[in-house]
């Protein structure tokens, strides 16, 4: 799936918004777990699911922004580097 944002500033904002989503969702999830430990109702479980979903959406925002900005994970670089070494031999 490719979502294209044409401006670099827009992609940077998308990544920052994703980071805020992840941080806020994880902080609220930890707070909710601490407050309702052992006495969780169905509403508490629903809140936890929504917060986990928000964290996942934030991670997706970060990944989309990184892809559009041309940032690569180290895993990919290592794989390409090993292929280049095999070609040289």
MMTF fields as JSON, N, C-alpha, C and O atoms, coordinates in Angstrom:
{
  "mmtfVersion": "1.0.0",
  "mmtfProducer": "UNKNOWN",
  "numBonds": 355,
  "numAtoms": 356,
  "numGroups": 89,
  "numChains": 1,
  "numModels": 1,
  "chainsPerModel": [1],
  "groupsPerChain": [89],
  "chainIdList": ["A"],
  "bondAtomList": [4, 2, 8, 6, 12, 10, 16, 14, 20, 18, 24, 22, 28, 26, 32, 30, 36, 34, 40, 38, 44, 42, 48, 46, 52, 50, 56, 54, 60, 58, 64, 62, 68, 66, 72, 70, 76, 74, 80, 78, 84, 82, 88, 86, 92, 90, 96, 94, 100, 98, 104, 102, 108, 106, 112, 110, 116, 114, 120, 118, 124, 122, 128, 126, 132, 130, 136, 134, 140, 138, 144, 142, 148, 146, 152, 150, 156, 154, 160, 158, 164, 162, 168, 166, 172, 170, 176, 174, 180, 178, 184, 182, 188, 186, 192, 190, 196, 194, 200, 198, 204, 202, 208, 206, 212, 210, 216, 214, 220, 218, 224, 222, 228, 226, 232, 230, 236, 234, 240, 238, 244, 242, 248, 246, 252, 250, 256, 254, 260, 258, 264, 262, 268, 266, 272, 270, 276, 274, 280, 278, 284, 282, 288, 286, 292, 290, 296, 294, 300, 298, 304, 302, 308, 306, 312, 310, 316, 314, 320, 318, 324, 322, 328, 326, 332, 330, 336, 334, 340, 338, 344, 342, 348, 346, 352, 350],
  "bondOrderList": [1, 1, 1, 1, 1, 1, 1, 1, 1, 1, 1, 1, 1, 1, 1, 1, 1, 1, 1, 1, 1, 1, 1, 1, 1, 1, 1, 1, 1, 1, 1, 1, 1, 1, 1, 1, 1, 1, 1, 1, 1, 1, 1, 1, 1, 1, 1, 1, 1, 1, 1, 1, 1, 1, 1, 1, 1, 1, 1, 1, 1, 1, 1, 1, 1, 1, 1, 1, 1, 1, 1, 1, 1, 1, 1, 1, 1, 1, 1, 1, 1, 1, 1, 1, 1, 1, 1, 1],
  "groupList": [{"groupName": "UNK", "atomNameList": ["N", "CA", "C", "O"], "elementList": ["N", "C", "C", "O"], "formalChargeList": [0, 0, 0, 0], "bondAtomList": [1, 0, 2, 1, 3, 2], "bondOrderList": [1, 1, 2], "singleLetterCode": "X", "chemCompType": "L-PEPTIDE LINKING"}],
  "groupTypeList": [0, 0, 0, 0, 0, 0, 0, 0, 0, 0, 0, 0, 0, 0, 0, 0, 0, 0, 0, 0, 0, 0, 0, 0, 0, 0, 0, 0, 0, 0, 0, 0, 0, 0, 0, 0, 0, 0, 0, 0, 0, 0, 0, 0, 0, 0, 0, 0, 0, 0, 0, 0, 0, 0, 0, 0, 0, 0, 0, 0, 0, 0, 0, 0, 0, 0, 0, 0, 0, 0, 0, 0, 0, 0, 0, 0, 0, 0, 0, 0, 0, 0, 0, 0, 0, 0, 0, 0, 0],
  "groupIdList": [1, 2, 3, 4, 5, 6, 7, 8, 9, 10, 11, 12, 13, 14, 15, 16, 17, 18, 19, 20, 21, 22, 23, 24, 25, 26, 27, 28, 29, 30, 31, 32, 33, 34, 35, 36, 37, 38, 39, 40, 41, 42, 43, 44, 45, 46, 47, 48, 49, 50, 51, 52, 53, 54, 55, 56, 57, 58, 59, 60, 61, 62, 63, 64, 65, 66, 67, 68, 69, 70, 71, 72, 73, 74, 75, 76, 77, 78, 79, 80, 81, 82, 83, 84, 85, 86, 87, 88, 89],
  "secStructList": [7, 7, 7, 7, 7, 7, 7, 2, 2, 2, 2, 2, 2, 2, 2, 2, 2, 2, 2, 2, 2, 2, 2, 2, 2, 2, 2, 2, 2, 2, 2, 2, 2, 2, 2, 6, 6, 6, 7, 7, 7, 2, 2, 2, 2, 2, 2, 2, 2, 2, 2, 2, 2, 2, 2, 2, 2, 2, 2, 2, 2, 2, 2, 2, 2, 2, 2, 2, 2, 6, 7, 7, 7, 2, 2, 2, 2, 2, 2, 2, 2, 2, 2, 2, 2, 2, 2, 2, 7],
  "xCoordList": [0.842, 0.0, 0.894, 1.776, 0.647, 1.443, 0.506, -0.394, 0.72, -0.009, 0.999, 1.989, 0.739, 1.73, 1.343, 0.254, 2.253, 2.154, 3.31, 4.464, 3.024, 4.029, 5.024, 6.119, 4.69, 5.619, 6.419, 5.923, 7.66, 8.516, 8.008, 8.082, 7.494, 6.962, 5.737, 5.568, 4.881, 3.7, 4.067, 3.424, 5.09, 5.547, 6.159, 5.967, 6.902, 7.487, 6.383, 6.459, 5.35, 4.225, 3.494, 3.094, 3.32, 2.674, 3.462, 2.873, 4.78, 5.614, 5.521, 5.478, 5.489, 5.383, 4.016, 3.92, 2.964, 1.624, 1.572, 0.973, 2.192, 2.247, 2.973, 2.554, 4.071, 4.811, 3.972, 3.995, 3.23, 2.348, 1.252, 0.947, 0.658, -0.365, 0.181, -0.461, 1.356, 1.93, 2.218, 1.859, 2.86, 3.204, 1.958, 1.892, 0.962, -0.262, -1.025, -1.501, -1.143, -1.891, -1.212, -1.886, 0.105, 0.803, 0.739, 0.571, 0.872, 0.785, -0.609, -0.733, -1.653, -3.011, -3.308, -4.043, -2.743, -2.947, -2.304, -2.91, -1.09, -0.427, -1.202, -1.381, -1.659, -2.444, -3.727, -4.092, -4.419, -5.655, -5.4, -6.172, -4.316, -3.998, -3.71, -4.101, -3.024, -2.698, -3.941, -4.052, -4.858, -6.041, -7.086, -7.813, -7.171, -8.23, -7.676, -8.312, -6.509, -5.889, -6.777, -7.043, -7.228, -8.013, -9.486, -10.25, -9.925, -11.34, -11.803, -12.475, -11.454, -11.773, -13.159, -13.518, -13.918, -15.239, -15.13, -14.045, -16.249, -16.26, -15.875, -15.236, -16.257, -15.89, -14.38, -13.784, -13.759, -12.309, -11.604, -10.596, -12.131, -11.544, -11.701, -10.795, -12.856, -13.07, -12.097, -11.556, -11.875, -10.922, -9.529, -8.799, -9.149, -7.825, -7.673, -6.616, -8.719, -8.666, -8.535, -7.761, -9.287, -9.213, -7.828, -7.284, -7.253, -5.917, -4.855, -3.931, -4.977, -4.04, -4.179, -3.179, -5.413, -5.634, -5.034, -4.481, -5.135, -4.535, -3.019, -2.403, -2.422, -0.972, -0.568, 0.453, -1.354, -1.058, -1.191, -0.367, -2.217, -2.384, -1.206, -0.731, -0.737, 0.428, 1.669, 2.447, 1.849, 2.992, 2.862, 3.857, 1.65, 1.437, 1.756, 2.363, 1.352, 1.682, 3.193, 3.693, 3.911, 5.369, 5.982, 6.879, 5.506, 6.043, 5.749, 6.603, 4.543, 4.196, 5.078, 5.581, 5.269, 6.118, 7.561, 8.211, 8.062, 9.439, 9.59, 10.606, 8.591, 8.653, 8.624, 9.385, 7.761, 7.662, 8.89, 9.245, 9.538, 10.748, 11.98, 13.049, 11.85, 12.974, 13.896, 15.044, 13.414, 14.218, 14.131, 13.052, 15.261, 15.298, 15.672, 16.436, 15.121, 15.476, 16.834, 17.227, 17.545, 18.869, 18.809, 19.755, 17.716, 17.553, 17.711, 18.415, 17.059, 17.117, 18.525, 18.999, 19.192, 20.55, 21.485, 22.344, 21.337, 22.195, 21.959, 22.908, 20.712, 20.401, 21.0, 21.574, 20.874, 21.434, 22.954, 23.587, 23.537, 24.987, 25.508, 26.522, 24.833, 25.285, 25.122, 25.933, 24.083, 23.913, 25.031, 25.532, 25.427, 26.529, 27.831, 28.636, 28.042, 29.265, 29.291, 30.357, 28.139, 28.094, 28.381, 28.963, 27.985, 28.215, 29.69, 30.216, 30.372, 31.786, 32.632, 33.614, 32.297, 33.104, 33.032, 33.637],
  "yCoordList": [-1.163, 0.0, 1.234, 1.382, 2.113, 3.33, 4.521, 4.673, 5.364, 6.616, 7.715, 7.847, 8.503, 9.488, 10.87, 11.373, 11.465, 12.861, 13.546, 13.162, 14.546, 15.089, 16.039, 16.219, 16.649, 17.606, 16.958, 16.101, 17.39, 16.872, 17.34, 16.603, 18.564, 19.079, 18.275, 17.949, 17.953, 17.141, 15.769, 15.263, 15.166, 13.853, 13.951, 13.068, 15.035, 15.218, 15.404, 14.852, 16.185, 16.387, 15.068, 14.776, 14.275, 12.971, 12.078, 11.389, 12.092, 11.302, 11.795, 10.994, 13.121, 13.683, 13.374, 13.034, 13.49, 13.146, 11.664, 11.31, 10.816, 9.391, 9.149, 8.319, 9.88, 9.744, 10.197, 9.568, 11.292, 11.774, 10.744, 10.469, 10.172, 9.133, 7.96, 7.496, 7.485, 6.32, 6.64, 5.868, 7.769, 8.135, 8.326, 7.831, 9.045, 9.297, 8.007, 7.778, 7.165, 5.919, 4.996, 4.387, 4.888, 4.026, 4.576, 3.813, 5.899, 6.502, 6.293, 5.927, 6.522, 6.321, 4.85, 4.522, 3.964, 2.538, 2.094, 1.342, 2.55, 2.208, 2.789, 2.118, 4.025, 4.653, 3.869, 3.62, 3.475, 2.712, 1.362, 0.93, 0.695, -0.6, -0.46, -1.312, 0.619, 0.817, 1.17, 0.756, 1.916, 2.346, 1.247, 1.213, 0.359, -0.659, -2.063, -3.031, -2.186, -3.497, -4.396, -4.076, -5.499, -6.473, -6.164, -6.996, -4.99, -4.634, -4.033, -3.001, -4.662, -4.119, -4.571, -5.742, -3.627, -3.94, -4.06, -3.932, -4.303, -4.403, -3.075, -3.059, -1.977, -0.66, -0.469, 0.094, -0.929, -0.829, -1.643, -1.202, -2.822, -3.621, -2.913, -2.942, -2.281, -1.544, -0.369, -0.102, 0.328, 1.448, 0.947, 1.598, -0.18, -0.75, -1.108, -0.881, -1.664, -2.018, -0.766, -0.743, 0.278, 1.529, 2.155, 2.666, 2.128, 2.693, 1.89, 2.469, 0.583, -0.235, 0.056, 0.119, 0.232, 0.594, 1.948, 2.123, 2.906, 4.223, 4.13, 4.813, 3.292, 3.109, 2.475, 2.848, 1.531, 0.895, 1.9, 1.911, 2.741, 3.771, 4.745, 5.177, 5.089, 5.964, 5.345, 6.028, 4.049, 3.352, 3.344, 3.512, 3.151, 3.196, 4.581, 4.692, 5.64, 7.003, 7.182, 7.754, 6.702, 6.831, 6.065, 6.575, 4.851, 4.047, 4.675, 4.66, 5.227, 5.89, 7.11, 7.329, 7.906, 9.096, 8.704, 9.347, 7.657, 7.216, 6.721, 6.987, 6.005, 5.51, 6.676, 6.685, 7.651, 8.791, 9.689, 10.312, 9.759, 10.571, 9.836, 10.436, 8.562, 7.79, 7.26, 6.916, 7.189, 6.621, 5.104, 4.55, 4.435, 2.969, 2.37, 2.951, 1.211, 0.486, -0.162, -0.453, -0.39, -1.004, -2.42, -2.873, -3.108, -4.463, -4.49, -5.34, -3.566, -3.531, -3.216, -3.81, -2.284, -1.927, -3.109, -3.324, -3.885, -5.04, -6.087, -6.715, -6.277, -7.257, -6.815, -7.635, -5.536, -5.046, -5.099, -5.363, -4.849, -4.877, -6.292, -6.473, -7.289, -8.672, -9.106, -9.89, -8.612, -8.952, -8.335, -8.958, -7.097, -6.448, -7.203, -7.313, -7.725, -8.473, -9.768, -10.197, -10.391, -11.623, -11.355, -12.202, -10.201, -9.858, -9.573, -9.907, -8.966, -8.614, -9.857, -9.862, -10.91, -12.133, -12.737, -13.783],
  "zCoordList": [0.0, 0.0, 0.0, 0.846, -0.964, -1.053, -0.969, -1.795, 0.029, 0.18, -0.075, 0.644, -1.108, -1.527, -1.017, -1.294, -0.272, 0.133, -0.582, -0.393, -1.392, -2.292, -1.644, -2.177, -0.526, 0.067, 1.192, 1.923, 1.307, 2.38, 3.736, 4.719, 3.791, 5.065, 5.474, 6.649, 4.508, 4.806, 5.333, 6.253, 4.761, 5.237, 6.624, 7.46, 6.868, 8.201, 9.24, 10.338, 8.889, 9.806, 10.049, 11.176, 8.995, 9.138, 10.101, 10.934, 9.988, 10.909, 12.338, 13.272, 12.519, 13.873, 14.473, 15.652, 13.675, 14.158, 14.551, 15.566, 13.758, 14.095, 15.405, 16.212, 15.619, 16.869, 18.06, 19.118, 17.883, 18.954, 19.237, 20.397, 18.181, 18.361, 19.167, 20.109, 18.798, 19.477, 20.943, 21.833, 21.191, 22.573, 23.421, 24.546, 22.889, 23.651, 23.908, 25.02, 22.89, 23.054, 24.062, 24.893, 23.997, 24.954, 26.367, 27.319, 26.521, 27.852, 28.449, 29.617, 27.654, 28.158, 28.421, 29.353, 27.608, 27.828, 29.137, 29.902, 29.399, 30.66, 31.839, 32.856, 31.708, 32.783, 33.023, 34.172, 31.949, 32.085, 32.745, 33.601, 32.347, 32.956, 34.447, 35.244, 34.818, 36.233, 37.056, 38.209, 36.488, 37.219, 37.36, 38.353, 36.393, 36.42, 36.586, 36.169, 37.186, 37.348, 38.208, 39.367, 37.657, 38.392, 38.477, 38.966, 38.018, 38.094, 36.773, 36.761, 35.682, 34.364, 33.911, 34.03, 33.395, 32.851, 31.33, 30.763, 30.692, 29.242, 28.594, 27.541, 29.212, 28.693, 28.766, 27.848, 29.84, 29.956, 28.871, 28.32, 28.568, 27.493, 26.144, 25.312, 25.937, 24.687, 24.585, 23.512, 25.692, 25.705, 25.382, 24.634, 25.924, 25.642, 24.167, 23.578, 23.573, 22.15, 21.299, 20.342, 21.638, 20.878, 21.023, 20.044, 22.21, 22.414, 21.664, 21.094, 21.659, 20.89, 19.397, 18.682, 18.924, 17.53, 17.191, 16.105, 18.102, 17.881, 17.783, 16.964, 18.61, 18.542, 17.206, 16.628, 16.72, 15.438, 14.298, 13.384, 14.346, 13.315, 13.347, 12.297, 14.539, 14.653, 14.033, 13.368, 14.253, 13.652, 12.132, 11.426, 11.622, 10.175, 9.618, 8.553, 10.327, 9.896, 9.804, 8.835, 10.794, 10.802, 9.63, 8.959, 9.383, 8.284, 6.924, 6.038, 6.753, 5.493, 5.28, 4.178, 6.326, 6.208, 5.892, 5.068, 6.538, 6.28, 4.851, 4.208, 4.349, 2.971, 1.986, 1.018, 2.222, 1.309, 1.358, 0.357, 2.51, 2.634, 2.123, 2.006, 1.821, 1.3, 2.374, 2.091, 3.602, 4.683, 4.604, 4.397, 4.768, 4.665, 6.011, 6.782, 6.27, 7.48, 7.293, 6.163, 8.361, 8.286, 7.718, 7.074, 7.953, 7.437, 5.924, 5.38, 5.257, 3.801, 3.316, 2.348, 3.986, 3.586, 3.73, 2.874, 4.801, 5.022, 3.931, 3.461, 3.53, 2.499, 1.161, 0.444, 0.819, -0.43, -0.405, -1.427, 0.755, 0.877, 0.648, -0.026, 1.196, 1.02, -0.435, -0.929, -1.14, -2.549, -3.376, -4.313, -3.028, -3.746, -3.548, -4.473, -2.341, -2.064, -2.874, -3.317, -3.071, -3.847, -5.313, -5.99, -5.811, -7.207, -7.437, -8.498, -6.476, -6.612, -6.71, -7.452, -5.995, -5.988, -7.315, -7.551]
}
